[in-house]
Amino acid sequence: MIRKKDKNPLTVIIPFYNEENTLAKCIEKVLQTLEKYLHEVILIDDGSTDSSYEIAYNIKKKYKKIKIVRHTKNSGKGYSIKTGIENSSGDIIAIQDADLEYDPSELKKLIDPIKSDIADVVIGSRFSKSDLSRVLYFWHYMGNKLLTFLSNLFTNLNLSDMESCYKVFKKDVLNQITLKEKRFGIEPELIAKIAHKNLRIYEIGISYFGRTYEEGKKITFLDGFRAVYCIVLYNFRKTKFLIQYILFNLVYILLIVIFQNMIESKIINILPSMFISVVLSILFDYSNSLRLKTFIIILTICSIQFLPVFLSIETSIFSKPFHMLFLNFIILIILRKFSKNNII
């Protein structure tokens, strides 16, 4: 709930690390364009080694609504956002990057649905219709699309830009979740943790003024691998077994395609076992009976040895993808058991 007595409920968190070229302009633009919404601006200096902190401090002396929190060492964007949330007192929390890849004046579009109590979370999409976006790296674009697709598979959302840095939340929403990621993995973690709650999530098109690496862009391809890890990690416990199983096997089939000559197997051998395994996973997913779940596991183990005989397929467990599909089923059950016990 937004407190009616607070006419200016917005906290804007601006994490920064060595952004002396854009920081002052970013802060001034936030203050000017969001004045009627603004409760406070929280600047998080993540161990900058240039003049960024001095710039922030000088601006703070002129405006009462500005707070500064300083990290003694560079800990990452995710850790900075977490620090900002912990020090915030507004009812609505917005995140603004100091590099001005996102225009602060467009935050108003994201804030209004929350102020009107239409939404609990609003995400700005660089890939929805907007007035202006800079044309940059093709492979970054494809990577973003792939990560968003993977995230949507796990969360059952239809986002167009999971990795967008423009996210606005009700403070109550953020109070319900615990953030762990210290770097850019914060984006898929946030999406995963809000997706499995009964929240009203909206998406709005925004402009994007991306930077080149020469201009100071910091995200790397390694952060993309971390994003995949975070999507799986933070969605695993909440995702239906059927979705987990299908994704698990899609990765396995991809490996077969890549290493087909090594495995000496035809992909068509996968199809009968995939069908049977999916049926078993549906039964497992929606069964509340321990006896039925046990029966499904026993049936699956038996299938590993006996079904190949009926289909005239050789019975080497490790040489045929047929067997591995069933083994994947067992592996996932074990992983889910460990997950429920907080082992993973």
BAZA-936908 format. One line per field, with one value per atom (N, C-alpha, C): y, z, x; residue number from 1. Coordinates in steps of 0.001 Angstrom, whole numbers, always signed. Each point is the difference from the previous one (the first is absolute). Layout:
<pts>
c2 <- c(Y ...)
c3 <- c(Z ...)
c1 <- c(X ...)
num <- c(NUM ...)
</pts>
This chain:
<pts>
c2 <- c(-1204 +1204 +1257 +1028 +1288 +873 +547 +853 +1269 +232 +1152 +1322 -10 +1240 +457 -919 +328 +353 +1288 +436 -310 -177 -297 -1335 -1112 -1306 -645 +671 -667 +90 -1156 -75 -437 +777 -387 -406 -1227 -517 +135 +679 +172 -604 -1240 -586 +519 +239 +458 -492 -194 -382 +646 +967 +732 +573 +818 +624 +1530 +509 +1445 +794 -615 +732 +218 -867 +89 +161 -196 -51 +1293 +1131 +1283 +254 -221 +202 -934 -1240 -979 +448 +383 +419 +1220 +998 +1228 -305 -900 -327 -738 -885 -686 +1006 +931 +1011 +910 +368 +923 -660 -1171 -616 -765 -376 -791 +745 +1308 +803 -245 -102 -147 -1400 -942 -1358 -257 +777 -399 +146 -1094 +7 +88 -747 -3 -594 +365 -612 -595 -1302 -671 -332 +611 -224 -1043 -1050 -1065 +25 +483 -9 -1364 -760 -1375 -55 +793 -34 +701 +1091 +721 +473 -35 +451 +1313 +512 +1296 +1073 +1067 +1107 -119 -1174 -184 +344 -458 +264 +1495 +682 +1444 +733 -424 +602 -209 -1238 -317 +790 +120 +710 +1486 +598 +1425 +267 -926 +158 -216 -958 -277 +1236 +811 +1194 +1005 -106 +945 -510 -1304 -569 -881 +279 -747 -1418 -209 -1302 -1055 +389 -928 -646 -1323 -745 -664 -170 -715 -1139 -1170 -1142 -417 -182 -285 -1373 -835 -1286 +222 -676 +144 -693 -973 -681 -269 -250 -286 -1380 -18 -1256 -444 +858 -383 +708 +40 +708 -608 -1326 -659 +339 +0 +329 +1461 +875 +1419 +210 -714 +103 -482 -1094 -519 +1031 +643 +1049 +1142 +397 +1076 -340 -1227 -422 +30 -470 -38 +1400 +996 +1368 +867 -591 +777 +132 +1072 +211 +372 +30 +287 -1216 +210 -1094 -618 +733 -492 +88 -1078 -50 -104 +928 -39 -81 -683 -151 +748 +878 +818 -173 -437 -106 +1388 +191 +1306 +304 -1004 +198 +638 +257 +654 -803 -1319 -830 +4 +310 +122 +1442 +582 +1398 +147 +714 +145 +574 +810 +592 -1064 -1177 -1069 -839 +227 -718 +321 +1191 +391 -1002 -524 -974 -1271 -350 -1227 +200 +1218 +290 +135 +606 +300 -1219 -1154 -1160 -489 +215 -400 +1019 +1282 +1032 -138 -434 -176 -1344 -781 -1324 -952 +154 -945 -1141 +331 -978 -47 -1144 -149 +149 -402 +93 +465 +941 +433 -74 -613 -201 +752 +730 +707 -927 -61 -893 +788 -356 +621 -555 -1103 -668 +179 +670 +397 +1345 +441 +1232 +1194 +729 +1205 +1036 +1221 +1083 -100 -427 +77 -1017 -746 -928 -19 -8 -20 -1385 -47 -1260 -385 -1198 -438 -1485 -737 -1345 -1026 -671 -1030 -1173 -463 -1180 +286 +1241 +368 -105 +485 -69 -1452 -875 -1403 -670 +381 -546 +394 +1266 +462 -759 -200 -723 -1447 -639 -1382 -116 +910 -27 +271 +929 +298 -1204 -669 -1198 -1094 -226 -1022 +340 +1274 +443 -199 +345 -155 -1460 -911 -1426 -438 +494 -381 +735 +1280 +818 +20 -417 +65 +1448 +932 +1391 +197 +1091 +293 +1322 +157 +1205 +75 +1218 +169 +423 +385 +496 -263 -1245 -380 +743 +266 +604 +1521 +595 +1451 +471 +1090 +561 +885 +364 +859 -857 -109 -740 +861 +109 +786 -915 +71 -917 +765 -591 +408 -488 +805 -387 -1292 -190 -1211 -1261 +104 -1151 -370 +1003 -254 -474 +389 -467 -1496 -587 -1421 -914 +585 -844 +335 -985 +167 -101 +1034 +37 -488 -802 -597 +377 +316 +264 +1333 +2 +1202 +763 -694 +679 +117 -188 +183 -1140 -1049 -1079 +452 +1220 +548 +86 +217 +161 -1302 -1129 -1239 -451 +329 -366 +744 +1300 +785 -547 -279 -512 -1340 -878 -1325 +115 +897 +71 +740 +890 +630 -842 -812 -763 -1040 -548 -1082 +499 +1303 +589 +500 +176 +436 +1525 +475 +1426 +443 +1270 +595 +618 -634 +411 +566 +1209 +654 +337 +197 +345 +1182 +971 +1208 +246 +376 +287 +1253 -57 +1139 +206 +1176 +284 -587 -172 -568 +669 +502 +711 -735 -1204 -867 +571 -453 +434 -1092 +377 -956 -292 -1011 -299 +1131 +681 +1137 +1150 +68 +1053 -388 -1239 -385 -1131 -694 -1119 -1077 -574 -899 -1460 -282 -1387 -795 -1277 -844 -1292 -801 -1261 -964 +134 -861 +246 +1256 +313 -696 -263 -757 -1423 -644 -1355 +12 +1036 +117 +178 +736 +212 -1327 -870 -1321 -784 +31 -678 +523 +1331 +605 -356 -36 -361 -1391 -932 -1374 -69 +611 -98 +558 +1217 +667 -393 -764 -486 -1478 -709 -1465 -520 +545 -539 +265 +1042 +401 -534 -478 -415 -1402 -205 -1314 -1036 -1205 -1076 -212 +105 -206 +983 +1282 +1022 -287 -355 -335 -1159 -1002 -1197 +301 +742 +332 +822 +997 +836 -829 -869 -869 -815 -545 -851 +794 +1224 +832 +272 +258 +196 -1284 -1127 -1291 -282 +271 -216 +909 +1228 +924 -564 -576 -615 -1185 -752 -1127 +495 +1075 +560 +457 +645 +517 -1129 -1040 -1088 -1304 +123 -1171 -1080 +398 -989 -777 +691 -671 -1013 +380 -867 -1104 +222 -966 -389 +1025 -267 +879 -513 +789 +692 +1264 +767 -633 -703 -587 -981 -593 -941 +669 +1310 +736 +106 +60 +385 -924 -1322 -848 +204 +64 +156 +1382 +1026 +1348 +29 -620 -26 -699 -1179 -767 +762 +608 +709 +1246 +693 +1189 -398 -1105 -494 -325 -675 -329 +1254 +1009 +1227 +761 -45 +640 -686 -1335 -754 +310 +63 +278 +1402 +972 +1402 +227 -665 +278 -1048 -917 -1030 +445 -151 +299 -1277 -1105 -1291 -456 -284 -500 -1362 -833 -1327 +117 +902 +170 +531 +948 +534 -1114 -831 -1118 -965 -289 -898 +564 +1312 +645 -128 +195 -118 -1432 -988 -1406 -331 +492 -241 +594 +1164 +661 -803 -449 -789 -1290 -645 -1226 +301 +1143 +375 +129 +420 +176 -1307 -1120 -1287 -743 +89 -884 +615 +1290 +605 -68 +190 -129 -1373 -1025 -1346 -84 +562 -32 +824 +1025 +866 -388 -1146 -520 +972 +608 +926 -642 +144 -564 +530 -781 +313 +562 +682 +639 +1336 +135 +1179 +1291 -30 +1239 +284 -909 +219 +486 -74 +394 +1138 +1003 +1102 -460 -1106 -545 -197 -655 -298 +1259 +922 +1207 +859 -36 +770 -481 -1309 -542 +281 -90 +320 +1461 +873 +1407 +177 -805 +29 -286 -1041 -368 +1088 +527 +1048 +1209 +388 +1162 -226 -1197 -314 +170 -486 +136 +1470 +766 +1420 +737 -339 +636 -349 -1219 -404 +790 +138 +793 +1468 +500 +1405 +274 -903 +197 -44 -694 -81 +1055 +981 +1100 -476 -1179 -485 +731 +359 +815 +1186)
c3 <- c(+0 +0 +0 -772 -12 +1081 +876 +1065 -590 +207 -591 +526 +1222 +576 -649 -681 -622 -1460 -319 -1374 -899 +585 -760 +489 -533 +562 -608 -943 -819 +578 +69 +255 -1288 -440 -1167 +485 -316 +357 -1210 +188 -1089 +428 -392 +282 -1026 +434 -978 +380 -1049 +157 -1132 +361 -980 -1150 +346 -994 +59 +107 +149 -1205 -1172 -1197 -103 +621 -148 +1310 +1125 +1290 +321 -120 +353 -856 -1302 -897 +337 +348 +367 +1250 +1048 +1253 -234 -710 -260 -787 -958 -811 +813 +891 +889 +881 +575 +889 -743 -1211 -760 -547 -582 -693 +927 +1185 +904 +1288 -30 +1218 +679 -772 +611 +595 -334 +541 +1146 +57 +712 +1515 +682 +1451 +362 -750 +256 -1179 -110 -958 +805 -181 +732 -975 +226 -842 +663 -745 +536 -741 +680 -594 +259 -1080 +141 -115 +846 +46 -1170 -472 -1145 +295 -1051 +148 -753 -697 -669 +871 -579 +784 +200 -256 +88 +1384 +1045 +1356 +308 -373 +250 -733 -1226 -767 +720 +456 +714 +1299 +720 +1284 -182 -1023 -260 -364 -738 -341 +1233 +841 +1220 +882 +51 +849 -427 -1242 -514 +129 +203 +5 +1233 +757 +1223 -280 -1185 -301 -379 -83 -428 +1197 -61 +956 -757 +656 -606 +914 -588 +715 -777 +713 -680 +385 -1012 +235 -2 +892 +67 -1157 -624 -1158 -1015 -1228 -1061 +217 +242 +324 -1067 -976 -1079 +59 -1154 -109 +895 +21 +811 +1478 +484 +1401 +281 -970 +158 +57 -856 +16 +1333 +487 +1303 +1103 -39 +982 -99 -1230 -205 +549 -235 +501 +1520 +622 +1462 +615 -750 +520 -491 -702 -582 +967 -160 +834 -825 -1317 -853 -201 -489 -250 -1382 -892 -1343 -222 -515 -211 -1498 -504 -1398 -41 -1023 -169 -1254 +148 -1111 -126 -1175 -230 -200 +530 -75 -1367 -874 -1303 -1052 +362 -888 -1258 +52 -1092 -3 +1164 +146 +394 -649 +212 +1250 +1036 +1241 -201 -1037 -223 -333 -459 -347 +1204 +1130 +1202 +368 -383 +315 -570 -1194 -630 +826 +667 +791 +1384 +505 +1354 +47 -1026 +19 +219 -648 +261 +1447 +667 +1406 +893 -295 +784 -119 -1178 -227 +506 +597 +534 -1076 -1210 -1074 +19 +380 -52 +1324 +225 +1134 -444 -1247 -602 -1447 -427 -1402 -529 -1173 -605 -1317 -212 -1258 -1023 -1193 -1037 -1127 -288 -1108 -1339 +22 -1232 -338 +872 -348 -715 -534 -777 +856 -463 +686 -1044 +448 -935 -611 +808 -475 +737 -745 +587 -859 +664 -729 -588 -1222 -658 +391 +628 +441 -292 +979 -215 -308 -1153 -399 +972 +378 +858 +1415 +452 +1293 -88 -1134 -223 +14 -737 -52 +1362 +722 +1345 +932 -68 +817 -332 -1298 -424 +496 -98 +452 +1504 +763 +1454 +404 -690 +295 -299 -1134 -367 +1057 +420 +1007 +1318 +401 +1224 -85 -1143 -172 +72 -511 +90 +1454 +855 +1407 +779 -316 +810 -514 -1258 -657 -144 -108 -338 -1495 -543 -1419 -167 +782 -82 -1347 -426 -1210 +330 +1266 +356 +1477 +312 +1383 +565 -840 +458 +134 -263 +122 +1407 +59 +1307 +569 -826 +470 +591 +1315 +728 +1167 +155 +1083 +813 +1327 +891 +1105 +487 +1307 +1042 +986 +1045 +695 +148 +635 -737 -1331 -809 +332 +55 +279 +1428 +910 +1378 +127 -1019 +46 -526 -601 -614 +574 -55 +435 -1220 -272 -1173 +362 -883 +273 -1013 -1230 -1051 +216 -250 +220 -1286 -1144 -1261 -871 -1303 -918 +58 +739 +214 +782 +519 +743 -871 -1322 -881 -111 -395 -29 +1383 +1034 +1350 +381 -269 +297 -736 -1287 -787 +539 +313 +516 +1300 +861 +1330 +20 -967 -65 -823 -910 -911 +731 +1090 +692 +1167 -9 +965 -757 +702 -640 -162 -979 -201 -1358 -80 -1280 -645 -1047 -658 -1374 -269 -1284 -658 -1312 -774 -904 -86 -801 -856 -1249 -897 +419 -84 +358 -1074 +16 -881 +611 -851 +492 -713 +804 -539 +440 -532 +427 -270 +797 -158 -649 -594 -463 +1163 -164 +1038 +122 -1109 +41 +826 +31 +757 +1454 +373 +1405 +340 -997 +295 +772 +1035 +917 -109 -464 -43 -1040 +288 -912 -308 -922 -366 +1181 +946 +1187 +843 -12 +718 -646 -1308 -679 +523 +202 +565 +1431 +737 +1372 -12 -992 -105 -204 -863 -216 +1315 +705 +1293 +966 +40 +921 -376 -1307 -455 +497 -134 +444 +1522 +649 +1463 +720 -374 +759 -426 -1089 -417 +307 +339 +47 +955 +1183 +1012 -322 -789 -273 -1316 -877 -1332 +30 -785 -99 -505 +513 -382 -1511 -634 -1445 -747 +394 -656 +245 +1228 +313 -872 -122 -734 -1485 -587 -1419 -260 +838 -172 +182 +996 +269 -1244 -625 -1165 -1271 -95 -1144 -29 +1189 +92 -395 +468 -310 -1503 -635 -1441 -756 +471 -637 +38 +1139 +105 -952 -161 -934 -1424 -366 -1340 -225 +1013 -115 -96 +816 +68 -597 -1020 -537 -485 -634 -515 +1126 +1132 +1139 +628 +50 +659 -927 -1327 -1012 +195 +46 +242 -886 -379 -777 +943 -301 +860 +68 -1062 -22 +1138 +504 +1125 +1265 +66 +1199 +110 -1138 -5 +819 -115 +818 +1489 +404 +1429 +495 -848 +386 +283 -867 +183 +1306 +208 +1210 +1250 -62 +1161 +341 -1026 +238 +674 -451 +643 +1467 +250 +1383 +834 -601 +752 +325 -924 +284 +1178 -20 +1106 +1309 -59 +1196 +532 -931 +367 +718 -460 +511 +969 +387 +946 +1425 +868 +1423 +817 -685 +681 -6 +1171 +113 -671 +118 -619 -1522 -567 -1454 -465 +754 -355 +41 +1037 +116 -1171 -361 -1126 -1306 -204 -1215 -67 +1136 +39 -324 +615 -265 -1468 -538 -1410 -907 +366 -796 +14 +1190 +115 -818 +82 -786 -1497 -378 -1412 -592 +828 -489 -575 +630 -449 -954 +228 -729 -1275 +0 -1193 -1222 +138 -1179 -666 +806 -559 -937 +455 -809 -1272 +45 -1158 -811 +334 -724 +12 +1149 +159 +935 -307 +850 +1415 +965 +1400 +772 -646 +726 +554 +1317 +634 -427 -187 -248 -1484 -907 -1408 -805 +543 -746 +703 -758 +605 +598 -540 +550 +1508 +408 +1422 +808 -590 +742 +304 -861 +264 +1279 +198 +1222 +1209 -234 +1088 +413 -977 +311 +907 -238 +832 +1458 +214 +1355 +612 -813 +482 +479 -770 +375 +1297 +179 +1257 +1184 -170 +1063 +254 -1078 +145 +715 -355 +668 +1485 +325 +1395 +758 -586 +611 +133 -1022 +1 +1144 +198 +1078 +1372 +87 +1265 +103 -946 -28 -181 -642 -283 -1199 -977 -1126 -112)
c1 <- c(+835 -835 +871 -435 +686 -618 +793 -520 -587 -1309 -674 +547 +493 +500 +1307 +679 +1275 -239 +39 -240 +1189 +1159 +1210 +581 -500 +359 +1240 +672 +1008 +1416 +659 +1439 +685 +972 +797 +1383 +381 +1319 +917 +1131 +964 +1339 +276 +1318 +1012 +1223 +998 +1392 +795 +1396 +795 +826 +827 -836 -978 -879 +107 +1216 +186 -496 -80 -405 -1506 -783 -1458 -761 +650 -698 -742 +663 -628 -1241 +122 -1132 -1151 +333 -1027 -763 +716 -644 -878 +526 -755 -1270 +101 -1176 -1047 +428 -936 -728 +746 -590 -977 +332 -842 -1262 +154 -1135 -945 +482 -829 -351 +105 -181 -1339 -1074 -1327 -228 +872 -112 +977 +1067 +1216 -85 +298 +167 +1486 +825 +1434 +753 +1271 +919 +1142 +242 +1067 +1126 +1153 +1175 +892 +314 +851 +1327 +1030 +1343 +624 +184 +492 +1521 +666 +1462 +670 -578 +582 +1417 +834 +1387 +254 -1029 +144 -659 -467 -563 -1513 -577 -1450 -547 +678 -508 +3 +1051 +77 -1115 -300 -1097 -1326 -224 -1242 -110 +1093 -11 -304 +559 -247 -1459 -602 -1416 -862 +375 -762 -108 +1042 -6 -1071 -455 -997 -1437 -157 -1357 -205 -1048 -279 -496 -555 -588 +1039 +1263 +1039 +696 +170 +811 +1144 +1122 +1120 +429 +154 +572 +1237 +1117 +1263 +534 +289 +664 +1515 +674 +1460 +709 -670 +574 -1098 +378 -957 -622 -1307 -691 -983 -317 -895 -1337 -656 -1278 -1075 -74 -1013 +125 +1232 +235 -368 +264 -336 -1507 -725 -1463 -557 +548 -436 +266 +1144 +315 -1004 -338 -963 -1366 -451 -1308 -23 +1069 +72 -31 +476 +40 -1154 -948 -1105 -1164 -763 -1190 -1230 +122 -1141 -879 -1218 -933 +175 +657 +286 +1509 +582 +1446 +289 +816 +431 +1518 +511 +1446 +421 +988 +494 +1507 +452 +1437 +603 +1193 +654 +591 +62 +654 -903 -1279 -974 -314 +190 -509 -1533 -575 -1445 -326 -998 -358 -869 +462 -776 -1398 -191 -1323 -1045 +449 -934 -411 +636 -423 -1447 -458 -1385 -997 +297 -901 -111 +1095 +14 -601 +89 -483 -1514 -595 -1433 -892 +248 -874 +57 +1128 +102 -696 +181 -694 -1512 -459 -1443 -501 +886 -314 -519 +552 -287 +1007 +1244 +1093 +751 +652 +919 +1446 +260 +1331 -163 +843 -3 +1426 +155 +1314 +63 +1071 +201 +634 -577 +519 +653 +1251 +717 -451 -738 -390 -1473 -757 -1355 +70 -1125 -20 +413 +978 +465 +388 +268 +287 +1389 +977 +1380 +867 +791 +957 +1256 +1141 +1257 +260 +507 +331 +1421 +123 +1327 +205 +511 +516 -1092 +101 -969 +12 +1196 +66 -470 +116 -604 -1518 -534 -1450 -472 +705 -377 +145 +1066 +186 -1134 -421 -1125 -1279 -237 -1197 +22 +1160 +131 -215 +615 -158 -1448 -648 -1406 -872 +266 -758 +171 +1236 +268 -690 +87 -662 -1511 -585 -1445 -434 +846 -313 -159 +871 -28 -1094 -216 -903 -1432 -205 -1301 -489 +932 -335 +230 -522 +230 +747 +1071 +814 +719 +303 +805 +1429 +256 +1337 +292 +321 +286 +1200 +1004 +1249 -68 -1150 -123 +368 +740 +366 -1107 -975 -1094 -1108 +24 -1022 -473 -1318 -583 -908 +119 -709 -717 -1075 -504 +1003 +242 +967 -443 -1315 -514 +443 +99 +424 +1443 +875 +1414 +222 -889 +105 -262 -658 -359 +1110 +1034 +1031 +1381 +874 +1382 +900 +773 +866 +1398 +594 +1303 +1071 -401 +980 +719 +1308 +799 +292 -84 +313 -1257 +155 -1113 -1011 +309 -964 -1218 +35 -1131 -1251 +160 -1163 -798 +600 -784 -463 +767 -435 -1274 -37 -1196 -1224 +174 -1127 -472 +939 -363 -789 +414 -605 -1333 -235 -1323 -976 +543 -871 -829 +529 -679 -845 -265 -923 -1223 -1085 -1242 +7 +789 +197 -529 -343 -416 +1242 +476 +1243 -336 +496 -222 +1336 -54 +1183 -332 +915 -206 +1235 -201 +1113 +757 +1311 +848 +1063 +606 +1134 +1267 +1007 +1256 +1171 +932 +1165 +1265 +171 +1088 +1383 +950 +1389 +826 +1110 +991 +952 +855 +979 +1024 +267 +918 -592 -1334 -675 -245 +363 -80 -949 -557 -901 +755 -646 +710 -421 -1200 -472 +779 +305 +779 -761 +546 -652 -40 +929 -19 -1246 -468 -1237 -1192 +77 -1048 -88 +1155 +10 -537 +353 -517 -1522 -509 -1443 -727 +557 -597 -22 +1119 +93 -1069 -171 -967 -1438 -281 -1349 -365 +939 -256 -55 +984 +112 -1221 -427 -1062 -1406 -107 -1313 -208 +1096 -53 -1064 -55 -905 -1465 -263 -1374 -543 +878 -425 -590 -1061 -617 +1003 -149 +908 +7 -1168 -82 +892 -51 +825 +1473 +339 +1390 +479 -834 +398 +201 -932 +108 +1255 +254 +1189 +1274 -18 +1138 +342 -1032 +218 +297 -517 +349 +1501 +554 +1447 +719 -521 +617 -40 -1159 -134 +963 +142 +938 +1420 +371 +1323 +142 -1088 +41 +231 -719 +155 +1436 +566 +1368 +1015 -204 +982 -552 -827 -696 +964 +1069 +958 +678 +207 +629 -952 -1285 -981 -489 +133 -430 -1456 -866 -1409 -867 -1162 -959 -975 -306 -898 -1380 -416 -1342 -202 +1097 -112 -496 +93 -402 -1512 -695 -1406 -909 +96 -888 +212 +1265 +270 -385 +157 -410 -1505 -786 -1446 -384 +569 -313 +436 +1190 +539 -817 -467 -835 -1302 -605 -1222 +272 +1121 +367 +222 +645 +284 -1279 -994 -1296 -673 +6 -590 +712 +1325 +798 -294 -122 -190 -1327 -1041 -1342 -512 +851 -407 +306 -983 +207 +215 -27 +129 +1453 +531 +1364 +134 -1043 +40 +91 -786 +13 +1354 +558 +1314 +1058 -79 +944 -166 -1255 -273 +580 -141 +507 +1521 +667 +1459 +430 -690 +324 -242 -1123 -321 +1069 +475 +1029 +1302 +396 +1233 -116 -1162 -203 +43 -549 -41 +1396 +941 +1372 +533 -379 +531 -939 -1316 -903 -591 -286 -592 +911 +1307 +867 -87 -268 -107 -1200 -1137 -1214 +153 +818 +180 +1233 +583 +1174 +1169 +217 +1125 +1007 +1275 +1037 -123 +463 -285 +1177 +884 +1090 -484 -23 -587 +687 +1292 +715 +233 -349 +303 -1190 -1224 -1174 -739 -407 -761 -1310 -558 -1245 +104 +1067 +178 +243 +748 +357 -1219 -1008 -1220 -668 -5 -573 +894 +1304 +924 -147 -227 -226 -1205 -1013 -1204 +344 +795 +413 +881 +924 +908 -790 -1023 -800 -756 -516 -687 +953 +1229 +1000 +323 +167 +297 -1129 -1239 -1141 -50 +361 +24 +1055 +1194 +1052 -428 -678 -420 -971 -948 -970 +654 +1112 +740 +1098 -36 +969 +1433 +172 +1348 +566 -897 +418 -924)
num <- c(1 1 1 2 2 2 3 3 3 4 4 4 5 5 5 6 6 6 7 7 7 8 8 8 9 9 9 10 10 10 11 11 11 12 12 12 13 13 13 14 14 14 15 15 15 16 16 16 17 17 17 18 18 18 19 19 19 20 20 20 21 21 21 22 22 22 23 23 23 24 24 24 25 25 25 26 26 26 27 27 27 28 28 28 29 29 29 30 30 30 31 31 31 32 32 32 33 33 33 34 34 34 35 35 35 36 36 36 37 37 37 38 38 38 39 39 39 40 40 40 41 41 41 42 42 42 43 43 43 44 44 44 45 45 45 46 46 46 47 47 47 48 48 48 49 49 49 50 50 50 51 51 51 52 52 52 53 53 53 54 54 54 55 55 55 56 56 56 57 57 57 58 58 58 59 59 59 60 60 60 61 61 61 62 62 62 63 63 63 64 64 64 65 65 65 66 66 66 67 67 67 68 68 68 69 69 69 70 70 70 71 71 71 72 72 72 73 73 73 74 74 74 75 75 75 76 76 76 77 77 77 78 78 78 79 79 79 80 80 80 81 81 81 82 82 82 83 83 83 84 84 84 85 85 85 86 86 86 87 87 87 88 88 88 89 89 89 90 90 90 91 91 91 92 92 92 93 93 93 94 94 94 95 95 95 96 96 96 97 97 97 98 98 98 99 99 99 100 100 100 101 101 101 102 102 102 103 103 103 104 104 104 105 105 105 106 106 106 107 107 107 108 108 108 109 109 109 110 110 110 111 111 111 112 112 112 113 113 113 114 114 114 115 115 115 116 116 116 117 117 117 118 118 118 119 119 119 120 120 120 121 121 121 122 122 122 123 123 123 124 124 124 125 125 125 126 126 126 127 127 127 128 128 128 129 129 129 130 130 130 131 131 131 132 132 132 133 133 133 134 134 134 135 135 135 136 136 136 137 137 137 138 138 138 139 139 139 140 140 140 141 141 141 142 142 142 143 143 143 144 144 144 145 145 145 146 146 146 147 147 147 148 148 148 149 149 149 150 150 150 151 151 151 152 152 152 153 153 153 154 154 154 155 155 155 156 156 156 157 157 157 158 158 158 159 159 159 160 160 160 161 161 161 162 162 162 163 163 163 164 164 164 165 165 165 166 166 166 167 167 167 168 168 168 169 169 169 170 170 170 171 171 171 172 172 172 173 173 173 174 174 174 175 175 175 176 176 176 177 177 177 178 178 178 179 179 179 180 180 180 181 181 181 182 182 182 183 183 183 184 184 184 185 185 185 186 186 186 187 187 187 188 188 188 189 189 189 190 190 190 191 191 191 192 192 192 193 193 193 194 194 194 195 195 195 196 196 196 197 197 197 198 198 198 199 199 199 200 200 200 201 201 201 202 202 202 203 203 203 204 204 204 205 205 205 206 206 206 207 207 207 208 208 208 209 209 209 210 210 210 211 211 211 212 212 212 213 213 213 214 214 214 215 215 215 216 216 216 217 217 217 218 218 218 219 219 219 220 220 220 221 221 221 222 222 222 223 223 223 224 224 224 225 225 225 226 226 226 227 227 227 228 228 228 229 229 229 230 230 230 231 231 231 232 232 232 233 233 233 234 234 234 235 235 235 236 236 236 237 237 237 238 238 238 239 239 239 240 240 240 241 241 241 242 242 242 243 243 243 244 244 244 245 245 245 246 246 246 247 247 247 248 248 248 249 249 249 250 250 250 251 251 251 252 252 252 253 253 253 254 254 254 255 255 255 256 256 256 257 257 257 258 258 258 259 259 259 260 260 260 261 261 261 262 262 262 263 263 263 264 264 264 265 265 265 266 266 266 267 267 267 268 268 268 269 269 269 270 270 270 271 271 271 272 272 272 273 273 273 274 274 274 275 275 275 276 276 276 277 277 277 278 278 278 279 279 279 280 280 280 281 281 281 282 282 282 283 283 283 284 284 284 285 285 285 286 286 286 287 287 287 288 288 288 289 289 289 290 290 290 291 291 291 292 292 292 293 293 293 294 294 294 295 295 295 296 296 296 297 297 297 298 298 298 299 299 299 300 300 300 301 301 301 302 302 302 303 303 303 304 304 304 305 305 305 306 306 306 307 307 307 308 308 308 309 309 309 310 310 310 311 311 311 312 312 312 313 313 313 314 314 314 315 315 315 316 316 316 317 317 317 318 318 318 319 319 319 320 320 320 321 321 321 322 322 322 323 323 323 324 324 324 325 325 325 326 326 326 327 327 327 328 328 328 329 329 329 330 330 330 331 331 331 332 332 332 333 333 333 334 334 334 335 335 335 336 336 336 337 337 337 338 338 338 339 339 339 340 340 340 341 341 341 342 342 342 343 343 343 344 344 344)
</pts>
